[in-house]
Amino acid sequence: MTKDPCAGIESPFFWPVGMALCMEKETLTETEKNLKFFQEVLQNDVVHPMPEWATPNKIVYDLHTFTLRDFSTSPAANEFPTLVLPPYAGHTSVIADFHQGQSLIATLLQNGLTRVFATEWRSATDDMKDYDIDNYLAELHVAVGDLGGRVNLIGLCQGGWMASLYAARFPTQVTSLVCAGSPLDTQAGNGGIRELANDLPMSFYENLVVAGGGLLKGQFMLEGFKNMHPEQHLVNKYITLYEHIDDPTYLQRTENFERWYENTVNLPGRWYLQVILQLFKENRFAKGEFIALGQNVKPQMITCPLYLLAGTEDDITPQDQVFNATNFFGTPPDKVVKTLATGGHIGLFMGSHALHENWPKIAAWLAARK
């Protein structure tokens, strides 16, 4: 009697493998292919190697909230430093320097910039659970001062509103501001994050923090992102992996992505609840009601040149959340650039289209800021 290859795969851990095997019931002699598939699943979904920065860099120093990394090549004397603020939303900052041939950092360096730095946000520890946005702005201010006191700021997703808060609090220290996929008007559009923030009571988010012992666990955020597209993460990615199991290029891209996506960082509970209530539910920054480091920071205080980048298929931060900044920022219209890139949210930072079509233009625009 032939054993049914589909038997015994009820366990959630093994069902993706079993599903692929069942699909190949007629070709189970392809043992090598099935073994390679199983090894890839273990590599990507169980082992989770840590992601690595792709571009050569050196650590300037470690602060409580971030590590400052220097990617500069042969710095031009008259060039303002460009400081990249990656997202701080449950994943590591390596998204800004994903891998060779797919790196925003490298793209900036290849298109006119020579002084490039990035914050590597640190995973919150128990002694950081009461940190709030002020803690991050204060340490960012230290880094800007150490870089000469005036910088170009690039904010990716959450890094965009952090950069904007900083620019409003310290306007003379920001030469130009780039916000990519950044929720600046958090009540605009129909993005999934806006809906979650509005529909769920604060008690839900408070309970998440309690469950994390005072932290918002990165794993909680990861599961939330996956639940926005469950078929992709629970079914389609395994089918596609099996179909491309003999394609080394595809496997390398997949491994790189999974190393970044599955390795999470924790957020301070107080910081997280402040973001949900004050920035998303109440939209205080857009309304000019946010208090940062003791001052009411109004977005009209931002008058530096402004570059806004949004994605055509971004369901995390719809384009209105980005582009509406022109309605309340103080930058004159002739100093604002608004660009729509093809693709979704993550593609804005690591997608080949955005890196080849949009970011070289942004780099050239920044290089012109003398």
Backbone hydrogen bonds in HBPLUS format (Angstrom, degrees):
<---DONOR---> <-ACCEPTOR-->    atom                        ^
c    i                          cat <-CA-CA->   ^        H-A-AA   ^      H-
h    n   atom  resd res      DA  || num        DHA   H-A  angle D-A-AA Bond
n    s   type  num  typ     dist DA aas  dist angle  dist       angle   num
A0007-ALA N   A0004-ASP O   3.04 MM   3  5.52 166.7  2.06 117.4 121.8     1
A0014-PHE N   A0011-SER O   3.03 MM   3  5.52 127.4  2.32 110.6 122.7     2
A0015-TRP N   A0011-SER O   3.04 MM   4  6.06 133.3  2.27 154.4 168.2     3
A0018-GLY N   A0014-PHE O   2.95 MM   4  6.16 171.6  1.96 160.4 163.3     4
A0019-MET N   A0015-TRP O   2.71 MM   4  5.75 153.4  1.77 150.2 156.8     5
A0020-ALA N   A0016-PRO O   3.25 MM   4  6.47 161.5  2.29 141.6 144.8     6
A0021-LEU N   A0017-VAL O   3.00 MM   4  6.32 157.0  2.05 151.2 158.3     7
A0022-CYS N   A0018-GLY O   2.80 MM   4  6.02 154.6  1.86 151.2 158.1     8
A0023-MET N   A0019-MET O   3.00 MM   4  6.28 151.7  2.08 146.7 154.3     9
A0024-GLU N   A0021-LEU O   3.02 MM   3  5.07 135.2  2.22  96.0 109.0    10
A0025-LYS N   A0022-CYS O   3.22 MM   3  5.12 145.0  2.35 117.6 111.6    11
A0027-THR N   A0024-GLU O   2.86 MM   3  5.28 155.0  1.92 115.2 123.5    12
A0030-GLU N   A0027-THR O   3.04 MM   3  5.91 168.5  2.06 124.3 127.2    13
A0034-ASN N   A0030-GLU O   3.10 MM   4  6.43 164.2  2.12 157.4 162.0    14
A0035-LEU N   A0031-THR O   2.84 MM   4  6.03 154.6  1.91 152.4 159.8    15
A0036-LYS N   A0032-GLU O   2.94 MM   4  6.17 158.7  1.99 147.8 153.2    16
A0037-PHE N   A0033-LYS O   2.99 MM   4  6.22 154.8  2.05 146.0 153.0    17
A0038-PHE N   A0034-ASN O   2.94 MM   4  6.19 161.0  1.98 147.0 151.9    18
A0039-GLN N   A0035-LEU O   2.91 MM   4  6.15 158.7  1.95 151.6 157.3    19
A0040-GLU N   A0036-LYS O   2.98 MM   4  6.20 153.1  2.05 145.8 152.8    20
A0041-VAL N   A0037-PHE O   2.97 MM   4  6.29 157.9  2.02 153.1 159.0    21
A0042-LEU N   A0038-PHE O   3.00 MM   4  6.27 160.5  2.03 149.3 154.5    22
A0043-GLN N   A0039-GLN O   2.87 MM   4  6.06 159.2  1.92 146.1 152.3    23
A0044-ASN N   A0040-GLU O   2.87 MM   4  6.02 162.9  1.90 153.2 156.8    24
A0045-ASP N   A0041-VAL O   2.78 MM   4  5.54 162.4  1.81 149.6 155.5    25
A0046-VAL N   A0042-LEU O   3.04 MM   4  4.99 144.0  2.17 127.4 132.8    26
A0047-VAL N   A0042-LEU O   2.97 MM   5  6.28 163.3  2.00 165.2 169.4    27
A0054-ALA N   A0097-ASP O   3.38 MM  43  5.71 151.5  2.46 140.4 146.7    28
A0058-LYS N   A0070-ASP O   3.02 MM  12  5.28 150.5  2.11 136.9 145.4    29
A0070-ASP N   A0058-LYS O   2.82 MM  12  5.28 166.5  1.84 156.7 161.5    30
A0060-VAL N   A0068-LEU O   2.79 MM   8  5.45 163.8  1.81 159.3 164.0    31
A0068-LEU N   A0061-TYR O   3.00 MM   7  5.69 166.7  2.02 172.9 175.2    32
A0063-LEU N   A0066-PHE O   2.85 MM   3  5.36 165.1  1.87 157.7 162.1    33
A0122-ARG N   A0065-THR O   2.95 MM  57  5.50 173.0  1.95 137.0 136.8    34
A0067-THR N   A0120-GLU O   2.96 MM  53  4.96 155.4  2.02 128.5 134.6    35
A0120-GLU N   A0067-THR O   2.79 MM  53  4.96 160.1  1.83 150.4 156.6    36
A0069-ARG N   A0118-ALA O   2.92 MM  49  5.29 176.5  1.92 163.5 164.7    37
A0118-ALA N   A0069-ARG O   2.97 MM  49  5.29 149.2  2.06 142.8 149.7    38
A0071-PHE N   A0116-VAL O   2.81 MM  45  5.35 159.5  1.86 160.5 166.1    39
A0073-THR N   A0114-THR O   2.97 MM  41  5.30 146.6  2.09 139.8 150.4    40
A0079-GLU N   A0076-ALA O   3.27 MM   3  5.44 164.7  2.30 114.6 114.8    41
A0152-ASN N   A0081-PRO O   2.80 MM  71  6.17 165.6  1.82 159.4 164.5    42
A0082-THR N   A0115-ARG O   2.87 MM  33  6.14 161.7  1.90 156.3 162.3    43
A0117-PHE N   A0082-THR O   2.83 MM  35  6.12 161.5  1.86 167.4 169.7    44
A0083-LEU N   A0152-ASN O   2.81 MM  69  6.12 168.5  1.82 171.5 169.2    45
A0154-ILE N   A0083-LEU O   2.97 MM  71  6.18 162.4  2.00 152.2 151.4    46
A0084-VAL N   A0117-PHE O   2.85 MM  33  6.13 167.6  1.86 141.1 144.0    47
A0119-THR N   A0084-VAL O   3.09 MM  35  6.50 154.8  2.15 174.0 177.0    48
A0085-LEU N   A0154-ILE O   2.69 MM  69  5.96 168.6  1.70 175.8 176.9    49
A0156-LEU N   A0085-LEU O   3.00 MM  71  6.19 171.0  2.01 162.2 160.0    50
A0265-VAL N   A0090-GLY O   2.85 MM 175  4.91 149.8  1.95 111.5 120.1    51
A0096-ALA N   A0093-SER O   3.12 MM   3  6.23 174.8  2.12 133.0 133.0    52
A0097-ASP N   A0094-VAL O   2.78 MM   3  5.20 160.6  1.82 118.6 125.4    53
A0105-ILE N   A0096-ALA O   3.00 MM   9  6.10 152.5  2.08 167.5 175.0    54
A0102-GLN N   A0099-HIS O   2.79 MM   3  5.30 152.4  1.86 143.9 145.7    55
A0107-THR N   A0103-SER O   3.04 MM   4  6.18 151.3  2.13 138.5 146.7    56
A0108-LEU N   A0104-LEU O   2.98 MM   4  6.29 155.3  2.04 153.5 158.9    57
A0109-LEU N   A0105-ILE O   3.11 MM   4  6.46 158.6  2.16 150.3 156.1    58
A0110-GLN N   A0106-ALA O   2.91 MM   4  6.08 140.0  2.07 145.6 156.7    59
A0111-ASN N   A0108-LEU O   3.26 MM   3  5.34 158.5  2.31 102.3 108.6    60
A0113-LEU N   A0108-LEU O   3.31 MM   5  5.79 154.6  2.38 160.4 154.4    61
A0124-ALA N   A0266-ASN O   2.90 MM 142  5.05 175.9  1.90 126.2 124.8    62
A0128-MET N   A0125-THR O   2.82 MM   3  5.30 160.9  1.86 119.5 125.2    63
A0129-LYS N   A0126-ASP O   3.35 MM   3  5.50 170.6  2.36 111.4 112.5    64
A0131-TYR N   A0128-MET O   2.97 MM   3  5.36 168.8  1.98 121.4 123.2    65
A0270-ARG N   A0129-LYS O   3.13 MM 141  6.33 175.2  2.14 168.2 169.6    66
A0135-ASN N   A0132-ASP O   3.07 MM   3  5.57 131.2  2.31 110.2 121.4    67
A0136-TYR N   A0133-ILE O   3.05 MM   3  5.30 122.5  2.39 102.9 116.8    68
A0137-LEU N   A0133-ILE O   2.95 MM   4  6.28 160.1  1.99 156.7 163.0    69
A0138-ALA N   A0134-ASP O   2.86 MM   4  5.93 159.0  1.90 151.7 157.0    70
A0139-GLU N   A0135-ASN O   3.27 MM   4  6.43 158.4  2.32 138.2 143.0    71
A0140-LEU N   A0136-TYR O   2.94 MM   4  6.06 150.0  2.03 143.6 152.8    72
A0141-HIS N   A0137-LEU O   2.90 MM   4  6.07 147.0  2.01 142.4 151.0    73
A0142-VAL N   A0138-ALA O   3.18 MM   4  6.53 143.6  2.32 138.1 147.1    74
A0143-ALA N   A0139-GLU O   3.16 MM   4  6.48 160.0  2.20 146.3 150.1    75
A0144-VAL N   A0140-LEU O   2.96 MM   4  6.25 162.3  1.99 153.1 157.7    76
A0145-GLY N   A0141-HIS O   3.01 MM   4  6.16 160.1  2.05 145.0 150.4    77
A0146-ASP N   A0142-VAL O   2.98 MM   4  6.25 155.2  2.04 149.3 156.2    78
A0147-LEU N   A0143-ALA O   2.97 MM   4  6.20 128.7  2.24 142.1 156.0    79
A0147-LEU N   A0144-VAL O   3.14 MM   3  5.07 135.4  2.35  94.4 107.0    80
A0149-GLY N   A0144-VAL O   2.89 MM   5  5.34 153.0  1.97 152.3 144.0    81
A0148-GLY N   A0145-GLY O   3.15 MM   3  5.37 159.1  2.19 108.7 112.1    82
A0151-VAL N   A0173-GLN O   3.04 MM  22  6.42 154.3  2.11 144.2 146.9    83
A0175-THR N   A0151-VAL O   2.78 MM  24  5.59 154.7  1.84 138.3 145.8    84
A0153-LEU N   A0176-SER O   2.99 MM  23  6.37 166.5  2.01 161.0 160.8    85
A0178-VAL N   A0153-LEU O   2.82 MM  25  6.18 156.2  1.87 158.2 165.5    86
A0155-GLY N   A0178-VAL O   2.75 MM  23  6.07 170.5  1.76 164.1 165.1    87
A0180-ALA N   A0155-GLY O   2.95 MM  25  6.27 169.0  1.96 170.6 174.0    88
A0159-GLY N   A0156-LEU O   2.85 MM   3  4.75 142.5  1.99 137.3 125.9    89
A0157-CYS N   A0180-ALA O   2.83 MM  23  6.00 178.5  1.83 166.9 166.4    90
A0160-GLY N   A0157-CYS O   2.76 MM   3  5.39 154.1  1.83 118.7 127.2    91
A0162-MET N   A0158-GLN O   3.17 MM   4  6.47 156.3  2.23 150.9 158.2    92
A0163-ALA N   A0159-GLY O   2.87 MM   4  5.96 155.6  1.93 137.6 144.4    93
A0164-SER N   A0160-GLY O   2.92 MM   4  6.06 150.6  2.01 139.1 147.6    94
A0165-LEU N   A0161-TRP O   2.87 MM   4  5.98 157.3  1.92 142.3 147.9    95
A0166-TYR N   A0162-MET O   3.00 MM   4  6.25 158.4  2.05 145.8 152.0    96
A0167-ALA N   A0163-ALA O   2.85 MM   4  6.10 157.1  1.91 145.4 152.2    97
A0168-ALA N   A0164-SER O   2.90 MM   4  6.10 147.1  2.01 146.7 155.0    98
A0169-ARG N   A0165-LEU O   2.95 MM   4  6.14 146.6  2.06 144.2 153.5    99
A0170-PHE N   A0166-TYR O   2.73 MM   4  5.84 155.4  1.79 156.8 163.5   100
A0173-GLN N   A0170-PHE O   3.06 MM   3  5.72 163.2  2.09 122.8 128.2   101
A0177-LEU N   A0305-PRO O   2.97 MM 128  6.34 162.0  2.00 160.5 166.2   102
A0307-TYR N   A0177-LEU O   2.89 MM 130  6.31 156.7  1.95 157.7 163.7   103
A0179-CYS N   A0307-TYR O   2.93 MM 128  6.37 160.7  1.97 167.3 173.8   104
A0309-LEU N   A0179-CYS O   2.97 MM 130  6.29 165.6  2.00 154.8 156.2   105
A0181-GLY N   A0309-LEU O   2.82 MM 128  6.21 162.6  1.85 168.1 166.1   106
A0184-LEU N   A0182-SER O   2.96 MM   2  5.76 116.9  2.37 114.5  97.7   107
A0184-LEU N   A0321-GLN O   3.12 MM 137  5.56 141.3  2.27 123.7 130.9   108
A0185-ASP N   A0321-GLN O   3.02 MM 136  4.60 154.1  2.09 128.7 135.9   109
A0188-ALA N   A0185-ASP O   3.11 MM   3  5.73 162.2  2.14 126.1 126.5   110
A0195-GLU N   A0191-GLY O   3.13 MM   4  6.44 159.4  2.17 150.4 156.0   111
A0192-GLY N   A0315-ASP O   3.03 MM 123  6.25 169.1  2.04 168.5 165.0   112
A0196-LEU N   A0192-GLY O   3.01 MM   4  6.23 161.0  2.04 149.0 153.9   113
A0197-ALA N   A0193-ILE O   2.90 MM   4  6.07 161.6  1.93 150.9 156.2   114
A0198-ASN N   A0194-ARG O   2.95 MM   4  6.11 155.3  2.01 148.7 155.1   115
A0199-ASP N   A0195-GLU O   2.82 MM   4  5.79 163.4  1.84 152.9 157.8   116
A0200-LEU N   A0196-LEU O   3.21 MM   4  5.89 159.6  2.26 142.0 145.6   117
A0204-PHE N   A0201-PRO O   2.99 MM   3  5.61 142.9  2.13 114.4 123.2   118
A0206-GLU N   A0202-MET O   2.84 MM   4  6.09 159.0  1.88 157.6 164.8   119
A0207-ASN N   A0203-SER O   2.92 MM   4  6.00 149.4  2.01 140.3 147.5   120
A0208-LEU N   A0204-PHE O   3.15 MM   4  6.49 143.8  2.28 139.5 149.1   121
A0209-VAL N   A0205-TYR O   3.16 MM   4  6.50 153.8  2.23 145.8 151.6   122
A0210-VAL N   A0206-GLU O   2.96 MM   4  6.28 155.0  2.02 146.1 153.5   123
A0211-ALA N   A0207-ASN O   2.84 MM   4  6.03 159.4  1.88 147.2 152.7   124
A0212-GLY N   A0208-LEU O   3.04 MM   4  6.28 131.0  2.29 135.0 147.9   125
A0212-GLY N   A0209-VAL O   3.07 MM   3  4.96 129.2  2.34  92.0 106.0   126
A0214-GLY N   A0209-VAL O   2.84 MM   5  5.07 163.3  1.87 151.7 149.9   127
A0213-GLY N   A0210-VAL O   3.00 MM   3  5.15 160.9  2.04 112.0 113.8   128
A0215-LEU N   A0212-GLY O   3.35 MM   3  4.91 156.1  2.41  93.0  99.9   129
A0269-GLY N   A0214-GLY O   2.97 MM  55  5.16 128.9  2.24 146.5 142.7   130
A0216-LEU N   A0267-LEU O   2.83 MM  51  5.03 170.1  1.84 150.3 153.7   131
A0267-LEU N   A0216-LEU O   2.94 MM  51  5.03 167.1  1.96 142.9 147.1   132
A0220-PHE N   A0217-LYS O   2.99 MM   3  5.38 131.8  2.23 105.7 117.9   133
A0221-MET N   A0217-LYS O   3.42 MM   4  6.92 153.7  2.50 147.0 153.2   134
A0222-LEU N   A0218-GLY O   2.92 MM   4  6.20 155.1  1.98 150.4 158.0   135
A0223-GLU N   A0219-GLN O   3.06 MM   4  6.26 160.6  2.10 146.2 150.0   136
A0224-GLY N   A0220-PHE O   3.09 MM   4  6.36 148.1  2.19 141.1 150.2   137
A0225-PHE N   A0221-MET O   2.92 MM   4  6.27 157.3  1.97 154.2 159.3   138
A0226-LYS N   A0222-LEU O   2.95 MM   4  6.22 160.9  1.98 152.0 157.4   139
A0227-ASN N   A0223-GLU O   2.95 MM   4  6.10 149.0  2.05 142.2 150.2   140
A0228-MET N   A0225-PHE O   3.12 MM   3  5.33 147.1  2.23 101.6 111.4   141
A0229-HIS N   A0226-LYS O   3.04 MM   3  5.48 145.4  2.16 109.5 118.6   142
A0233-HIS N   A0229-HIS O   3.34 MM   4  6.65 160.2  2.38 154.7 159.9   143
A0234-LEU N   A0230-PRO O   2.84 MM   4  5.75 149.4  1.94 155.1 162.6   144
A0235-VAL N   A0231-GLU O   2.97 MM   4  5.23 144.3  2.09 132.4 138.3   145
A0236-ASN N   A0231-GLU O   2.80 MM   5  6.03 157.0  1.85 153.8 159.2   146
A0237-LYS N   A0232-GLN O   3.02 MM   5  5.72 147.8  2.13 146.7 150.8   147
A0238-TYR N   A0235-VAL O   3.10 MM   3  5.69 131.2  2.35 113.8 125.4   148
A0239-ILE N   A0235-VAL O   3.22 MM   4  6.53 158.6  2.26 153.5 160.0   149
A0240-THR N   A0236-ASN O   2.91 MM   4  6.10 169.4  1.92 158.4 161.0   150
A0241-LEU N   A0237-LYS O   2.96 MM   4  6.00 151.3  2.04 133.9 142.4   151
A0242-TYR N   A0238-TYR O   2.99 MM   4  6.17 161.1  2.03 146.6 150.8   152
A0243-GLU N   A0239-ILE O   3.03 MM   4  6.29 154.7  2.09 147.5 154.6   153
A0244-HIS N   A0240-THR O   3.07 MM   4  6.27 136.2  2.26 143.5 154.4   154
A0244-HIS N   A0241-LEU O   3.14 MM   3  5.20 132.0  2.38  96.6 109.3   155
A0245-ILE N   A0242-TYR O   3.44 MM   3  5.09 168.2  2.45 104.2 103.4   156
A0247-ASP N   A0244-HIS O   2.94 MM   3  5.28 163.2  1.97 123.2 123.2   157
A0251-LEU N   A0247-ASP O   3.00 MM   4  6.27 163.6  2.02 157.9 163.2   158
A0252-GLN N   A0248-PRO O   2.92 MM   4  6.10 156.0  1.98 147.1 153.0   159
A0253-ARG N   A0249-THR O   3.06 MM   4  6.34 163.5  2.09 149.9 153.9   160
A0254-THR N   A0250-TYR O   2.88 MM   4  6.09 160.8  1.91 152.8 158.7   161
A0255-GLU N   A0251-LEU O   2.84 MM   4  6.01 163.5  1.87 151.4 155.7   162
A0256-ASN N   A0252-GLN O   2.97 MM   4  6.13 162.7  2.00 150.1 154.7   163
A0257-PHE N   A0253-ARG O   2.98 MM   4  6.18 162.6  2.01 148.9 153.6   164
A0258-GLU N   A0254-THR O   2.87 MM   4  6.07 170.0  1.88 156.8 159.7   165
A0259-ARG N   A0255-GLU O   2.94 MM   4  6.05 151.1  2.03 145.9 153.6   166
A0260-TRP N   A0256-ASN O   3.24 MM   4  6.53 149.4  2.34 141.8 149.1   167
A0260-TRP N   A0257-PHE O   3.05 MM   3  5.25 120.9  2.42  98.6 113.0   168
A0261-TYR N   A0257-PHE O   2.75 MM   4  5.94 173.4  1.75 161.8 163.8   169
A0262-GLU N   A0258-GLU O   2.92 MM   4  5.55 165.7  1.94 141.3 145.3   170
A0272-TYR N   A0268-PRO O   2.96 MM   4  6.17 166.5  1.98 157.1 160.7   171
A0273-LEU N   A0269-GLY O   2.99 MM   4  6.19 166.4  2.01 154.1 157.0   172
A0274-GLN N   A0270-ARG O   3.00 MM   4  6.12 152.3  2.07 146.0 153.9   173
A0275-VAL N   A0271-TRP O   2.96 MM   4  6.24 155.8  2.02 150.9 157.4   174
A0276-ILE N   A0272-TYR O   2.99 MM   4  6.29 165.8  2.01 154.1 157.3   175
A0277-LEU N   A0273-LEU O   3.01 MM   4  6.09 173.2  2.01 149.2 151.5   176
A0278-GLN N   A0274-GLN O   2.84 MM   4  5.56 145.6  1.95 143.2 152.5   177
A0279-LEU N   A0275-VAL O   3.10 MM   4  5.04 136.7  2.30 117.9 130.6   178
A0280-PHE N   A0275-VAL O   3.08 MM   5  6.46 144.4  2.21 159.9 169.5   179
A0281-LYS N   A0276-ILE O   2.84 MM   5  6.12 171.4  1.84 162.6 165.5   180
A0282-GLU N   A0277-LEU O   2.87 MM   5  6.02 145.7  1.99 152.4 163.1   181
A0284-ARG N   A0278-GLN O   2.83 MM   6  5.65 168.8  1.85 171.7 170.0   182
A0287-LYS N   A0283-ASN O   3.24 MM   4  6.45 148.2  2.34 147.2 156.5   183
A0289-GLU N   A0284-ARG O   2.76 MM   5  4.80 171.6  1.77 150.8 148.6   184
A0288-GLY N   A0285-PHE O   2.98 MM   3  5.05 155.7  2.04 104.5 112.4   185
A0297-VAL N   A0290-PHE O   2.86 MM   7  5.84 147.8  1.97 162.9 173.6   186
A0292-ALA N   A0295-GLN O   2.77 MM   3  5.38 157.7  1.82 161.7 156.6   187
A0295-GLN N   A0292-ALA O   3.06 MM   3  5.38 168.8  2.07 116.6 120.1   188
A0301-MET N   A0298-LYS O   2.87 MM   3  5.70 166.6  1.89 126.1 130.7   189
A0302-ILE N   A0299-PRO O   3.02 MM   3  5.59 163.5  2.05 115.4 120.7   190
A0330-GLY N   A0302-ILE O   2.86 MM  28  5.15 119.5  2.23 138.8 154.5   191
A0306-LEU N   A0335-LYS O   2.93 MM  29  6.30 161.0  1.97 155.3 161.6   192
A0337-VAL N   A0306-LEU O   2.89 MM  31  6.36 152.1  1.97 154.3 163.4   193
A0308-LEU N   A0337-VAL O   2.76 MM  29  6.11 169.8  1.77 165.9 168.6   194
A0339-THR N   A0308-LEU O   2.90 MM  31  6.27 160.7  1.94 164.5 171.0   195
A0310-ALA N   A0339-THR O   3.07 MM  29  6.53 158.8  2.12 160.0 166.8   196
A0341-ALA N   A0310-ALA O   2.74 MM  31  6.05 169.6  1.75 169.1 167.9   197
A0314-ASP N   A0311-GLY O   3.44 MM   3  5.01 169.1  2.45 101.9 101.3   198
A0312-THR N   A0341-ALA O   2.85 MM  29  6.08 151.2  1.93 169.4 174.4   199
A0313-GLU N   A0343-GLY O   2.73 MM  30  5.10 161.8  1.76 139.5 136.4   200
A0321-GLN N   A0318-PRO O   2.92 MM   3  5.70 138.3  2.09 123.7 133.3   201
A0322-VAL N   A0319-GLN O   3.04 MM   3  5.19 132.1  2.28 100.6 113.6   202
A0323-PHE N   A0319-GLN O   2.80 MM   4  5.97 167.4  1.81 174.4 169.9   203
A0324-ASN N   A0320-ASP O   2.97 MM   4  5.44 149.6  2.07 134.4 140.7   204
A0325-ALA N   A0322-VAL O   3.24 MM   3  6.06 165.1  2.27 118.8 123.1   205
A0326-THR N   A0323-PHE O   3.20 MM   3  6.22 167.4  2.22 127.8 128.5   206
A0327-ASN N   A0324-ASN O   2.84 MM   3  5.43 159.9  1.88 118.1 124.9   207
A0328-PHE N   A0325-ALA O   3.09 MM   3  5.58 152.6  2.17 111.7 119.1   208
A0329-PHE N   A0325-ALA O   2.77 MM   4  5.65 150.5  1.85 168.4 174.6   209
A0335-LYS N   A0332-PRO O   2.86 MM   3  5.51 163.7  1.88 125.8 130.7   210
A0336-VAL N   A0333-PRO O   3.22 MM   3  5.28 161.0  2.26 113.3 112.4   211
A0348-LEU N   A0345-HIS O   3.06 MM   3  5.58 152.7  2.14 111.6 119.2   212
A0349-PHE N   A0346-ILE O   2.99 MM   3  5.65 152.7  2.07 118.4 125.4   213
A0350-MET N   A0346-ILE O   3.14 MM   4  6.38 150.6  2.23 151.3 160.1   214
A0351-GLY N   A0347-GLY O   2.87 MM   4  3.91 141.0  2.02 107.9 114.5   215
A0355-LEU N   A0351-GLY O   3.02 MM   4  6.16 162.4  2.05 155.6 161.3   216
A0356-HIS N   A0352-SER O   2.99 MM   4  5.99 141.2  2.14 140.4 149.2   217
A0357-GLU N   A0353-HIS O   2.77 MM   4  5.74 155.4  1.83 154.4 161.8   218
A0358-ASN N   A0354-ALA O   2.91 MM   4  4.92 145.5  2.03 122.2 133.3   219
A0359-TRP N   A0354-ALA O   2.98 MM   5  6.26 164.5  2.01 163.3 166.8   220
A0361-LYS N   A0358-ASN O   3.15 MM   3  5.53 124.7  2.47 106.3 119.2   221
A0362-ILE N   A0358-ASN O   3.12 MM   4  6.48 150.5  2.21 145.7 154.8   222
A0363-ALA N   A0359-TRP O   2.84 MM   4  6.03 160.6  1.88 152.1 156.7   223
A0364-ALA N   A0360-PRO O   3.02 MM   4  6.23 159.0  2.07 142.6 147.9   224
A0365-TRP N   A0361-LYS O   2.92 MM   4  6.10 152.9  2.00 143.1 150.9   225
A0366-LEU N   A0362-ILE O   2.88 MM   4  6.18 152.7  1.95 150.3 157.4   226
A0367-ALA N   A0363-ALA O   2.84 MM   4  6.08 155.0  1.90 148.8 156.5   227
A0368-ALA N   A0364-ALA O   3.18 MM   4  6.36 130.8  2.43 137.4 148.3   228
A0369-ARG N   A0366-LEU O   2.95 MM   3  5.35 162.8  1.98 113.9 119.6   229
